[in-house]
Every structure is written in C-alpha cells, then in structure tokens.
Amino acid sequence: MITIRNLTKKFQDKLVLNNLNLTIEPGDIYGFLGKNGAGKTTTLNIITNLIEKDSGEIVKPEGLKIGYLPESPQFYDYMTGYEYLYFLTALEKKDKEKVLQLLELVDLKTHMKKPIKFYSRGMQQRLGIAAALIHDPDLVLLDEPTSALDPQGRVAVMNLIQKLSQQGKTILFSTHILSDVERICTRVGILSEGVLIIEDKINAVMTDVLQYKILTEQHEILKEILEENKNFEVTHYEPPYLIVKPIGIFDVFKTLASFPVEIKELIHVKPSLEDIFVKVVK
Amino acid sequence: MTTFIAYFKKEHMEFTRTYKFLILGFIALFFALSSPIVLYFTPKILATQFDGSFDFATLMQTSLKTSFFGYMDDVYQILFVIMLFFGLAIFNNERVKYKNVLPKMAGATDQGIYAGKIVYIAAIMLFITYIASFINYAYGYFIFPKDLTLSDSSIIILGYYLFFMFNIALLSLFSAIQMKKFFIIFITLIHYYAVPPVANLFKLKVSPYHLINHGVLNENYYYSLIITGILSIVIILLGYFIHKK
C-alpha cells in the first residue's frame, strides 16, 4: 500500500530519519515502535505531507486516502463533538449522516452535544480517531493513540482499532506501549535513531528471538554437539542452564532428544516484545 | 472556497462562544456612550474646582467633531491592542498549536483558512465600529454643537477602519511568514503608535497615516483612503500567496 524508500530528514543539524525503508501492506495493523525522538512522528508527518522530506521516496497508489490522528490532537474545544465533525465534513461536503455514523463508531453519540473542552482525554482521542476517518481513508495513521490514556481508555481505543481493521482499513500506529502492539498488530517495525532495524510479521519477530534454557550435567558436551549442529546457536551459559536459540522452525524437542546427552529440563523462553525492543534498540 | 466558508463560520462561532465578540462590542459601545458625556461634563467639573473663576469651555472645544474624533482615537487604540492579541491567537494557533492538522487532513487548505479568518475579522470590525461609532455620533449630536455631518462621519469611520485593517493585514502577513510572536507584537505596535507621527514629519500628502490625523476631508484624504485600501488588499494577498506556496 505504501513503500518508503531511503527517507531522510534533518532538523537543523540533527539527522532524524536516516535512509528509512518501510513497507505497509494492505490490511496491516502495523505497530510502529521506537523510543521518544526515534523519528516516528516525523515519518508520519512526512507521509501525510505535513512536513517535507529532505530526500527519499514514498510510493503510494494514486488517490490513496490517508487519515491521521496526531499524538495530541488539538480541537476547537468550544465546539461540541458533533459540531467539530460536521465542520470537518463541511471542508469537502457536508454530511450529517456520516458524522452520526462516526460518533456511533467511536461511542461518543451520547456525548455529541457536549463541548469538547469537557471531554476526557480518552473521549478526545476517540473523537480524534473519528476526525481521522471523516473522509473514509484507506490508510489510517495513528500517532501514539493510547499514550496518556487510563487502562479503560486504552482498551477502548485498541478495540476501536481492531474494529477499523475488520472494516478493511489499513492501520499504522506508533506507540511505545509494547503490550498494545503484541495484542493487536499483524506487523511490526522498530525504529531506532532514524533507521528501521526490524520489520516483519509480529510472529516472525517473536520467533526470531525465541530461546530455550537447557539443564544438563553434560553441558560442555551438549555445547560441542550444538555448535556442530546447524539448527541451533548457543548464545551463552547461564549456570546451570545452557541458553540456545533455534535457527528456523523445526521440532526442537525431537531434535534435542536425538542427541546422546541426558537433558533434565527444557524451558521454552518466550520473550515479550518489550524484551525484543530493549535488546534491539540497545 | 469550501475551506473559506467553513472557516468564516467557524470564526463566527469562536468569536461568539469565546466572548471575543462581546468584549470588542462592549468596549466599542462603552466608549461610544461614555466619551460624549465625559467630554460634556469635564469643563463644568474643572470649573467647579476653580470656583468658576476660569472658563474652561473656551480652552476645551466641545463640539460634535471633537467628541467624535476623541472617541475614534480612544476606541481604535484600545480595540487595536485587544485585536493584536486576539489576532495573534487567531492567525498563529492553527500552526503553533497544530489545530490545523485534523482540518487539513480533512481537506482544508492553508490559504482558505487564512482568507476565512481575515475576511471574518474585517467584517466583524466593520460591523462593530460602524454601529458603535454611529451610536456615538447620534449621542454627540444631541449634546454638542453640530459641526460634523453624518456622511462625513461615515467617511472618517471608514478612514480609521481602513487604517486599523491595514495594521491587521500587516499582523497577518508577519504571522504568515512565521515570525516570532514577540516580534509580531513589537513591530505591529511600533507601526500603529510610532510610525504615524514620524510619517507626519515627512509631510506626505497621501499615506495611510493621514487617515487618523483628524485631517480635512479633502482630495488627499480620499486618495489616502484608496491607497490604504489597496495596500491592505496587497498585503492580505501576499499573505494568501505565502500560504498557498
């Protein structure tokens, strides 16, 4: 749907994006991860033409409609939720029906006559999502949609993202709340210092760092066997366990059982996305 | 055009709901009603302080014309300072506070936003100042000797209004070129208060500064009206094209 090639952006002397390459496929819920200042918002602002790139290329289909929710959406807060969305439709074509549908979708219909300044942060975020959907975009970009929300607000926004995905929207959302990404994303990209260091399906990323802890009294022998075997990589010895990483997908238990070593315990270590993030960003 | 109309209406909503309209209208009306009466009683009050031994009426000319010009000077100075801050917020908030992001994603254009705002300010100021100034004129008409016609007062209001809008146009242009707030305030205030007296030293026959000079409504005054109007439109168009770019 969108391919970004060698995107570069500097602010004064600071290189924010350094030859960034990224691909968003149709139907993705793409988790765009990175520390604060990694360049996530800059990338989104460039995709939406809010700021100009220095160099690089963004390939997107002709007429692709993009909706965007900035990190802290700013409204004309003297308007009611209904008035704000109606004002946005009036920028192209007034559409009361559309406004009511969106308010229903983001669960704000009961508050639609209340001025926005009285909305909670979560309600404002949901109104922002409705605003991003006002012209029925194919791709929805959400910048930190769950940051600064309480757990209830976060769950509501996550559910809304899943609902949008079910409606056929492609979604990219940047966040540093990794549990949200683990929960709903189909693909993930990790940005560090302006470079995308990981981009893959979420399962592939998780599998890539899958590890096993093996307890055996013959760890020296096992280490030698594993080092000769191309299916495993011995990462280190963490007494009393030998830590290994499988290379590729195969039946680990069966393979280990075939070795002439008595294995007393085998622990499957499934790292969280947070572990992966900390490891790769470090 | 849709952005222009949507923003024109939005500005109206903002002016009414955030009491901007009320504040500007109240100030214009308050001075319109209070200044003639203050001018009328000032010589009398001063005379009581001197036991009637000095005739202040000979020193202070109290006529419809002096009352009207006094009001125009006072009210426009106050309205300008208020409008400077309102205007800064109106022109800068979109960009500085990112309020324009969601509208722009929904199809709004920068030039449409700019045009909607400046045309609304021009319209609302025209409305407020003409209504309040005519009230002041009518009030003065019953109190003071009648030395100013209604048609002349209409032209004087237009002169002050155009000078006011000339300054608002400059303010919007400085905002369009993304000048820092402090510099916008500083330059615009200097232009409004300090430039007219300095410009008078050059004895220009035709200039925007002529319009707030209590001048005679002669040919030069009318040329000044036209020149100021044209200059304001040129500055506004410049701002428009900067946004379009």
Interface residues (C-beta under 8 A of the other chain):
Chain A: T48 L50 I66 G67 Y68 L69 P70 S72 P73 Q74 F75 Y76 Y78 M79 E83 F87 L88 T89 A90 L91 E92 K93 G128 A131 A132 I134 H135
Chain B: T2 T3 I5 A6 K9 K10 M13 E14 R17 T18 K97 Y98 K99 V101 L102 P103 K104 M105 A106 G107 A108
